[in-house]
Amino acid sequence: MKILNINSKIKITDDITLTIGNFDGLHKGHMELINIVKSYKDTKSAALTFDPHPKKLFLKDTFKTLYNIDGKIKLFEETKIDYLFIAPFTNDFSKLSVNDFINLLKSINVKRLVLGSDFKFGYKASGNINDLKPHFEVNEIKVLKDKDNNIMSTSYIKDELLKGNIIKTNELLGYNYHVYGSVEHGNKVGRTLGFPTANINYDNVFLPKSGVYFTQIKIDNKLYNSITNIGYNPTVNESKTKKLETYILNFNKNIYNEEVVLYFYERIREEIKFKSVQELIDAMEKDEKVALNLIKKYNLW
């Protein structure tokens, strides 16, 4: 996959079939578009996305994405498309007229577009699919819905994550929801409780509801079963910022500064402020027993 930033120096000689979107999470709806793009053999397959997410331009840090641009690129690499175009979503870009946006697509040699029927573009979303049809072959795809007739969207997935509903989230994504991060030094309280945890820098992306989850962590391309806590550690050494910490079962290696991926399977329980440290330890021991049952359920020995 070739990754190209949109600028005046881009020279594309290949004919392009393109889909366009924010693609935060690459859920099943996104993948339907991408698979159709890849089905055309007379052109190269491509997607155009934006960095930062358009809502970040206006909402700043109050708006969080499931994945930052590096995470999004990793997801796209799995799709095996030929090109990923990244448009810098600046104030100037947000003000592109309908005609300017069409000329931008022509400049990267787009011959065909595969888009959801609700696609909008240009300044204040003033353009729609009908504006594109005189200039390109357009394959208009109906918006994908799930079995409950809900429109497949990143917002829908975020709603499920806010409920802690990992099983539903994974169903909507078509893969296990995961977080990319690096292991950093924490307060090392976990080891005093008998449950040493890896403190993960998650780059302030959107996280599920606070609580305890059964997960797997990938370290140096190897998967390990783990129990992950998202929250503020209310019982011991309470944090003002949301933390992502994982206890890796049967593991005792030093992994500080390692890049890791944390895959979520199920939510175990709420994050609770216990009356004593011993109550916390008792709860963690119960969490480990639940995790062992889930390892059997998912056959993750």
DRENVO-735270 format. One record per residue: residue number from 1; x, y, z of N, C-alpha, C in turn. Coordinates in steps of 0.1 Angstrom, whole numbers, plus 5000, padded with zeros to 4 digits. Layout:
! DRENVO-735270
   vexke   n.px   n.py   n.pz   ca.px   ca.py   ca.pz   c.px   c.py   c.pz
     NUM      X      Y      Z       X       Y       Z      X      Y      Z
...
***
This chain:
! DRENVO-735270
   vexke   n.px   n.py   n.pz   ca.px   ca.py   ca.pz   c.px   c.py   c.pz
       1   5008   4988   5000    5000    5000    5000   5009   5012   5000
       2   5006   5021   4990    5013    5034    4990   5005   5045   4998
       3   5012   5052   5007    5006    5062    5015   5010   5075   5010
       4   5001   5084   5005    5004    5097    4999   4996   5108   5006
       5   5003   5118   5010    4997    5130    5015   4992   5139   5003
       6   4980   5143   5004    4975    5152    4993   4982   5165   4993
       7   4988   5168   4982    4995    5181    4980   4997   5183   4965
       8   5001   5195   4961    5002    5199    4947   5013   5191   4940
       9   5022   5184   4947    5033    5176    4941   5029   5162   4937
      10   5017   5158   4941    5013    5144    4938   5012   5142   4923
      11   5018   5131   4918    5016    5128    4904   5012   5113   4903
      12   4999   5111   4899    4994    5097    4898   4991   5094   4884
      13   4998   5083   4879    4995    5079    4865   4985   5068   4864
      14   4984   5060   4875    4974    5050    4875   4960   5055   4875
      15   4951   5048   4868    4936    5051    4870   4932   5046   4883
      16   4923   5054   4890    4920    5051    4904   4905   5049   4906
      17   4901   5039   4913    4888    5037    4919   4889   5041   4934
      18   4881   5050   4938    4884    5056    4951   4871   5056   4960
      19   4873   5054   4973    4863    5056    4983   4868   5067   4992
      20   4859   5074   4998    4863    5086    5006   4855   5085   5020
      21   4862   5089   5031    4856    5089    5044   4866   5091   5055
      22   4861   5093   5067    4869    5094    5079   4875   5080   5083
      23   4867   5070   5080    4872    5056    5083   4877   5054   5096
      24   4871   5060   5106    4876    5058    5120   4871   5044   5125
      25   4880   5034   5126    4877    5021    5130   4875   5011   5119
      26   4874   5015   5107    4872    5005    5096   4862   4994   5099
      27   4850   4998   5102    4840    4989    5106   4834   4982   5093
      28   4824   4973   5095    4819    4965    5084   4813   4974   5073
      29   4807   4985   5076    4802    4994    5066   4814   5000   5057
      30   4824   5004   5064    4836    5008    5056   4842   4997   5047
      31   4843   4985   5053    4849    4974    5046   4840   4970   5034
      32   4827   4972   5034    4819    4970    5023   4823   4979   5011
      33   4825   4991   5014    4830    5001    5004   4844   4997   4998
      34   4853   4994   5007    4866    4990    5003   4867   4978   4995
      35   4859   4968   4999    4859    4955    4991   4853   4957   4977
      36   4843   4966   4976    4838    4969    4962   4849   4977   4954
      37   4856   4986   4960    4867    4993    4953   4877   4983   4948
      38   4880   4973   4956    4890    4963    4953   4885   4954   4942
      39   4872   4953   4940    4867    4943    4930   4869   4948   4916
      40   4871   4961   4914    4874    4966    4900   4888   4963   4896
      41   4890   4956   4886    4903    4952    4881   4909   4961   4870
      42   4901   4971   4865    4906    4979    4855   4913   4992   4861
      43   4913   4993   4874    4920    5005    4880   4927   5000   4893
      44   4935   5009   4899    4941    5007    4912   4931   5011   4923
      45   4931   5003   4934    4922    5006    4945   4927   5016   4954
      46   4918   5025   4959    4923    5036    4968   4913   5041   4977
      47   4917   5047   4988    4908    5053    4998   4914   5067   5001
      48   4906   5077   5003    4910    5090    5008   4904   5093   5021
      49   4913   5096   5031    4908    5099    5044   4914   5112   5049
      50   4911   5117   5061    4915    5130    5065   4922   5129   5079
      51   4932   5138   5080    4939    5139    5093   4942   5154   5095
      52   4937   5159   5107    4929    5152    5117   4915   5150   5112
      53   4908   5143   5120    4893    5141    5118   4887   5155   5117
      54   4878   5157   5108    4872    5170    5106   4866   5176   5119
      55   4860   5168   5128    4854    5173    5140   4865   5178   5150
      56   4877   5173   5149    4888    5177    5157   4891   5192   5154
      57   4890   5196   5142    4893    5210    5138   4884   5219   5146
      58   4872   5216   5149    4863    5225    5155   4861   5222   5170
      59   4862   5209   5174    4859    5205    5188   4872   5202   5196
      60   4883   5203   5189    4897    5201    5195   4897   5188   5203
      61   4903   5189   5215    4905    5177    5223   4893   5171   5229
      62   4881   5178   5228    4869    5172    5234   4864   5161   5225
      63   4869   5160   5212    4865    5150    5203   4876   5140   5202
      64   4873   5127   5205    4883    5117    5205   4879   5106   5194
      65   4889   5102   5187    4887    5091    5177   4891   5078   5182
      66   4885   5067   5176    4889    5054    5180   4904   5051   5177
      67   4909   5057   5167    4923    5055    5163   4929   5068   5158
      68   4942   5070   5161    4949    5082    5155   4953   5078   5141
      69   4960   5087   5135    4963    5084    5121   4972   5072   5119
      70   4981   5070   5128    4990    5058    5127   4982   5045   5129
      71   4973   5045   5138    4964    5033    5140   4955   5031   5128
      72   4950   5042   5122    4942    5040    5110   4950   5034   5098
      73   4963   5039   5097    4971    5034    5086   4973   5019   5088
      74   4975   5014   5101    4977    5000    5104   4965   4992   5100
      75   4953   4998   5102    4941    4991    5098   4940   4990   5083
      76   4943   5001   5076    4943    5001    5062   4953   4991   5055
      77   4964   4989   5062    4974    4980    5056   4968   4966   5055
      78   4959   4963   5064    4953    4949    5064   4943   4948   5052
      79   4939   4959   5046    4929    4958    5036   4935   4954   5022
      80   4948   4957   5021    4956    4954    5008   4952   4963   4997
      81   4947   4975   5000    4944    4984    4989   4957   4990   4983
      82   4957   4995   4971    4969    5000    4965   4974   5013   4970
      83   4964   5023   4972    4968    5036    4977   4959   5040   4989
      84   4966   5047   4998    4958    5055    5008   4963   5069   5007
      85   4953   5078   5004    4955    5092    5003   4951   5099   5016
      86   4960   5107   5022    4956    5114    5034   4956   5129   5031
      87   4944   5135   5033    4942    5149    5031   4943   5156   5045
      88   4952   5166   5046    4953    5174    5058   4941   5183   5060
      89   4933   5180   5070    4920    5187    5072   4923   5200   5080
      90   4926   5210   5072    4929    5224    5078   4917   5233   5076
      91   4918   5245   5081    4908    5255    5079   4906   5257   5064
      92   4917   5258   5057    4916    5261    5042   4909   5249   5035
      93   4913   5237   5039    4907    5225    5033   4892   5224   5035
      94   4888   5228   5048    4874    5227    5051   4865   5237   5043
      95   4872   5247   5037    4865    5257    5029   4865   5254   5014
      96   4870   5243   5010    4871    5239    4996   4856   5239   4990
      97   4855   5245   4979    4841    5245    4972   4839   5231   4966
      98   4827   5229   4962    4823    5217    4955   4832   5215   4943
      99   4834   5225   4935    4842    5224    4923   4857   5222   4926
     100   4862   5228   4937    4876    5226    4941   4878   5212   4945
     101   4868   5206   4952    4870    5192    4957   4870   5183   4945
     102   4861   5185   4935    4860    5177    4923   4874   5178   4916
     103   4880   5190   4915    4893    5191    4908   4904   5184   4915
     104   4903   5184   4929    4912    5176    4937   4912   5162   4933
     105   4900   5156   4932    4898    5142    4928   4904   5139   4914
     106   4902   5149   4905    4907    5147    4892   4922   5147   4892
     107   4928   5155   4901    4943    5157    4901   4950   5144   4906
     108   4942   5135   4912    4948    5122    4916   4943   5111   4907
     109   4938   5115   4896    4934    5106    4885   4923   5096   4888
     110   4913   5101   4896    4902    5093    4899   4893   5091   4887
     111   4889   5079   4884    4880    5076    4873   4867   5071   4878
     112   4867   5065   4890    4855    5059    4896   4854   5061   4911
     113   4842   5064   4916    4840    5066    4930   4830   5055   4936
     114   4833   5050   4947    4824    5041    4954   4821   5047   4968
     115   4809   5052   4969    4805    5060    4981   4791   5056   4987
     116   4790   5058   4999    4777    5056    5006   4767   5067   5001
     117   4755   5063   5000    4744    5072    4994   4743   5085   5002
     118   4748   5085   5014    4747    5098    5023   4759   5106   5022
     119   4768   5104   5012    4781    5111    5012   4779   5126   5009
     120   4786   5134   5016    4786    5149    5014   4800   5153   5014
     121   4802   5165   5007    4816    5170    5006   4815   5185   5003
     122   4827   5191   5004    4828    5206    5001   4824   5214   5013
     123   4825   5227   5011    4823    5237    5022   4809   5235   5028
     124   4808   5233   5041    4796    5231    5048   4788   5219   5043
     125   4795   5209   5037    4788    5197    5032   4778   5201   5021
     126   4782   5210   5013    4772    5215    5003   4771   5206   4991
     127   4781   5197   4989    4780    5188    4977   4775   5174   4981
     128   4769   5168   4971    4765    5154    4973   4768   5145   4960
     129   4764   5133   4960    4767    5124    4950   4763   5129   4936
     130   4752   5135   4935    4747    5140    4922   4757   5150   4916
     131   4764   5158   4924    4774    5167    4919   4786   5160   4913
     132   4788   5148   4917    4800    5140    4912   4797   5133   4899
     133   4785   5129   4897    4782    5120    4886   4785   5126   4872
     134   4785   5139   4870    4789    5144    4856   4804   5142   4854
     135   4812   5140   4864    4826    5140    4863   4833   5126   4864
     136   4826   5117   4872    4831    5104    4874   4821   5093   4873
     137   4825   5081   4871    4816    5070    4873   4814   5068   4888
     138   4802   5067   4892    4799    5067    4907   4791   5055   4910
     139   4796   5046   4919    4788    5035    4924   4783   5039   4937
     140   4770   5041   4938    4763    5046    4950   4759   5034   4958
     141   4763   5032   4971    4761    5021    4979   4751   5025   4990
     142   4741   5017   4992    4731    5019    5003   4738   5018   5016
     143   4734   5026   5026    4740    5026    5039   4738   5013   5045
     144   4748   5007   5051    4747    4993    5057   4741   4994   5071
     145   4732   4985   5074    4726    4985    5087   4728   4971   5093
     146   4728   4971   5106    4730    4958    5113   4717   4951   5114
     147   4717   4939   5121    4705    4931    5122   4694   4937   5130
     148   4697   4948   5138    4687    4955    5145   4682   4968   5137
     149   4686   4969   5125    4682    4980    5116   4689   4993   5120
     150   4700   4992   5127    4707    5005    5131   4718   5007   5120
     151   4719   5020   5116    4729    5023    5106   4743   5021   5111
     152   4751   5014   5104    4765    5011    5108   4773   5024   5107
     153   4778   5028   5119    4786    5040    5119   4796   5040   5131
     154   4806   5048   5131    4815    5049    5142   4808   5054   5154
     155   4799   5063   5152    4792    5069    5164   4784   5058   5171
     156   4778   5049   5164    4771    5037    5169   4781   5028   5177
     157   4792   5026   5171    4802    5018    5178   4807   5025   5191
     158   4809   5038   5191    4813    5045    5203   4802   5044   5214
     159   4790   5044   5210    4779    5043    5219   4779   5029   5226
     160   4782   5019   5219    4784    5005    5224   4796   5004   5234
     161   4807   5011   5230    4819    5011    5239   4816   5018   5252
     162   4808   5029   5251    4804    5036    5263   4796   5028   5272
     163   4789   5018   5267    4781    5009    5275   4790   4997   5280
     164   4802   4997   5275    4811    4985    5279   4808   4973   5271
     165   4800   4974   5260    4795    4963    5253   4805   4959   5242
     166   4815   4952   5246    4826    4948    5237   4822   4937   5227
     167   4813   4928   5231    4808    4918    5222   4801   4924   5210
     168   4792   4933   5213    4785    4940    5202   4795   4949   5194
     169   4804   4955   5200    4814    4963    5193   4822   4955   5183
     170   4826   4943   5188    4834    4934    5179   4825   4929   5167
     171   4813   4927   5170    4804    4923    5159   4802   4934   5149
     172   4801   4946   5153    4800    4958    5143   4813   4960   5136
     173   4824   4958   5142    4837    4961    5136   4840   4950   5126
     174   4837   4937   5130    4841    4926    5122   4855   4921   5126
     175   4860   4926   5137    4873    4921    5143   4873   4926   5157
     176   4882   4921   5165    4883    4925    5179   4887   4940   5180
     177   4879   4947   5187    4883    4961    5190   4897   4961   5197
     178   4905   4970   5194    4919    4970    5200   4924   4984   5201
     179   4934   4985   5210    4941    4998    5212   4956   4996   5210
     180   4961   5005   5202    4976    5006    5201   4982   5015   5211
     181   4994   5011   5217    5000    5019    5227   5014   5015   5230
     182   5020   5021   5239    5034    5018    5244   5033   5017   5259
     183   5042   5008   5264    5042    5006    5278   5051   5016   5285
     184   5046   5023   5295    5054    5033    5302   5054   5030   5317
     185   5063   5037   5324    5063    5035    5339   5051   5041   5345
     186   5045   5033   5355    5034    5038    5362   5038   5039   5377
     187   5028   5038   5386    5031    5040    5400   5035   5027   5407
     188   5034   5016   5399    5039    5003    5404   5031   4998   5416
     189   5018   5002   5418    5010    4998    5429   5006   4983   5427
     190   5004   4979   5414    4999    4966    5411   5008   4955   5416
     191   5021   4957   5415    5030    4947    5420   5029   4945   5435
     192   5026   4955   5442    5025    4954    5457   5012   4946   5461
     193   5003   4945   5451    4991    4937    5454   4991   4923   5449
     194   5003   4920   5442    5004    4907    5436   4999   4906   5422
     195   4996   4917   5416    4991    4918    5402   4998   4929   5395
     196   5011   4927   5391    5018    4937    5384   5012   4941   5370
     197   5010   4953   5367    5003    4957    5355   5012   4965   5346
     198   5010   4964   5333    5016    4973    5323   5008   4985   5321
     199   5014   4997   5323    5007    5009    5322   5008   5014   5307
     200   4997   5015   5300    4998    5017    5285   4994   5031   5282
     201   5004   5038   5275    5001    5051    5269   4993   5049   5256
     202   4980   5053   5257    4971    5051    5246   4968   5063   5237
     203   4977   5073   5239    4976    5085    5230   4963   5092   5230
     204   4956   5091   5241    4943    5099    5243   4932   5096   5233
     205   4932   5083   5228    4921    5079    5219   4909   5076   5227
     206   4898   5074   5220    4885    5071    5227   4887   5057   5233
     207   4882   5056   5246    4883    5043    5253   4869   5038   5257
     208   4867   5025   5259    4854    5020    5264   4851   5025   5278
     209   4839   5022   5283    4835    5025    5296   4845   5020   5307
     210   4847   5028   5317    4856    5023    5328   4852   5009   5333
     211   4861   5001   5336    4858    4988    5341   4869   4978   5339
     212   4867   4966   5342    4877    4955    5340   4873   4946   5329
     213   4882   4943   5320    4880    4936    5308   4889   4924   5306
     214   4884   4914   5299    4893    4903    5295   4898   4907   5281
     215   4912   4906   5280    4919    4911    5268   4930   4901   5265
     216   4936   4904   5253    4949    4898    5250   4958   4909   5246
     217   4970   4908   5249    4980    4918    5246   4990   4912   5236
     218   4993   4920   5225    5004    4915    5216   5017   4922   5219
     219   5027   4915   5222    5040    4920    5225   5050   4913   5216
     220   5057   4920   5207    5067    4915    5198   5060   4903   5190
     221   5048   4906   5185    5041    4897    5176   5036   4884   5183
     222   5036   4884   5196    5031    4872    5204   5020   4877   5213
     223   5009   4868   5213    4997    4872    5221   4998   4865   5235
     224   4994   4873   5245    4993    4868    5259   4979   4872   5264
     225   4973   4863   5272    4961    4866    5278   4963   4876   5289
     226   4953   4885   5291    4955    4896    5301   4941   4900   5306
     227   4942   4907   5317    4930    4914    5323   4933   4929   5324
     228   4925   4937   5318    4927    4951    5317   4918   4960   5325
     229   4923   4970   5331    4915    4979    5339   4915   4993   5332
     230   4903   4998   5329    4902    5012    5324   4896   5020   5335
     231   4902   5031   5339    4896    5040    5349   4906   5048   5357
     232   4902   5050   5369    4909    5060    5377   4915   5054   5390
     233   4916   5041   5392    4921    5035    5404   4916   5041   5416
     234   4903   5040   5419    4897    5047    5430   4900   5042   5444
     235   4905   5030   5445    4908    5024    5458   4922   5027   5463
     236   4932   5027   5454    4946    5029    5457   4952   5039   5448
     237   4957   5050   5453    4965    5060    5444   4956   5065   5433
     238   4944   5070   5436    4934    5075    5426   4941   5085   5416
     239   4937   5083   5404    4943    5091    5393   4932   5101   5388
     240   4937   5113   5384    4928    5123    5378   4926   5121   5363
     241   4934   5113   5357    4932    5110    5343   4929   5095   5341
     242   4922   5092   5330    4918    5078    5328   4931   5070   5324
     243   4932   5059   5331    4944    5050    5329   4940   5037   5322
     244   4949   5032   5314    4947    5019    5308   4959   5010   5312
     245   4955   5000   5321    4965    4991    5327   4961   4977   5325
     246   4971   4968   5322    4968    4954    5319   4977   4945   5327
     247   4971   4935   5333    4978    4925    5341   4979   4913   5331
     248   4991   4909   5328    4994    4898    5318   4996   4885   5326
     249   4987   4875   5323    4988    4863    5330   5001   4855   5327
     250   5007   4849   5337    5019    4841    5335   5030   4848   5327
     251   5033   4860   5332    5043    4868    5324   5051   4876   5334
     252   5064   4876   5332    5073    4884    5341   5084   4891   5334
     253   5083   4894   5321    5093    4901    5314   5092   4916   5315
     254   5104   4923   5314    5104    4938    5313   5100   4943   5299
     255   5089   4950   5299    5084    4954    5285   5083   4969   5285
     256   5090   4977   5293    5089    4991    5293   5093   4996   5279
     257   5086   5006   5274    5088    5012    5261   5084   5003   5249
     258   5080   4992   5251    5075    4983    5240   5062   4988   5234
     259   5061   4987   5221    5049    4990    5214   5040   4977   5215
     260   5027   4979   5219    5018    4968    5221   5005   4970   5215
     261   4997   4960   5213    4983    4961    5209   4975   4953   5219
     262   4964   4959   5223    4955    4953    5233   4942   4950   5227
     263   4938   4937   5226    4926    4933    5220   4916   4929   5231
     264   4903   4934   5229    4893    4933    5239   4883   4922   5235
     265   4879   4914   5245    4870    4903    5243   4857   4905   5250
     266   4857   4907   5263    4845    4909    5271   4848   4918   5283
     267   4837   4924   5288    4838    4932    5300   4835   4922   5312
     268   4843   4923   5323    4842    4915    5334   4833   4921   5345
     269   4836   4934   5348    4829    4941    5358   4831   4956   5358
     270   4824   4963   5366    4826    4977    5368   4839   4980   5376
     271   4845   4992   5374    4855    4996    5383   4849   5001   5396
     272   4854   4996   5407    4847    4998    5420   4857   5004   5430
     273   4852   5013   5438    4860    5018    5450   4858   5009   5461
     274   4867   5001   5465    4866    4991    5476   4869   4998   5489
     275   4863   4992   5500    4865    4997    5513   4879   4995   5518
     276   4886   4985   5513    4900    4982    5518   4908   4976   5506
     277   4921   4976   5508    4930    4970    5498   4927   4955   5497
     278   4924   4948   5508    4922    4934    5508   4909   4931   5499
     279   4899   4939   5500    4887    4937    5491   4891   4938   5477
     280   4900   4948   5474    4905    4949    5460   4912   4937   5455
     281   4921   4932   5464    4928    4920    5460   4919   4908   5458
     282   4909   4907   5467    4899    4896    5465   4892   4897   5452
     283   4888   4909   5448    4881    4911    5436   4890   4907   5424
     284   4903   4911   5425    4912    4908    5414   4914   4893   5412
     285   4914   4886   5423    4915    4871    5423   4903   4865   5416
     286   4891   4871   5419    4879    4867    5412   4880   4870   5397
     287   4885   4882   5394    4887    4885    5380   4895   4875   5372
     288   4906   4871   5379    4915    4861    5373   4907   4848   5370
     289   4899   4844   5379    4891    4831    5377   4881   4833   5365
     290   4875   4845   5364    4866    4847    5353   4874   4847   5340
     291   4886   4853   5340    4894    4853    5328   4898   4839   5324
     292   4901   4830   5333    4905    4817    5330   4893   4809   5323
     293   4881   4812   5328    4869    4807    5321   4867   4812   5307
     294   4870   4825   5305    4869    4831    5292   4880   4826   5283
     295   4892   4823   5288    4902    4817    5280   4897   4804   5274
     296   4890   4796   5282    4884    4783    5277   4873   4786   5267
     297   4865   4796   5270    4854    4799    5261   4859   4803   5247
     298   4870   4811   5246    4875    4816    5233   4886   4807   5228
     299   4889   4796   5236    4900    4787    5232   4913   4794   5229
     300   4917   4801   5239    4929    4810    5238   4941   4805   5246
     301   4942   4792   5249    4953    4786    5256   4966   4788   5248
***
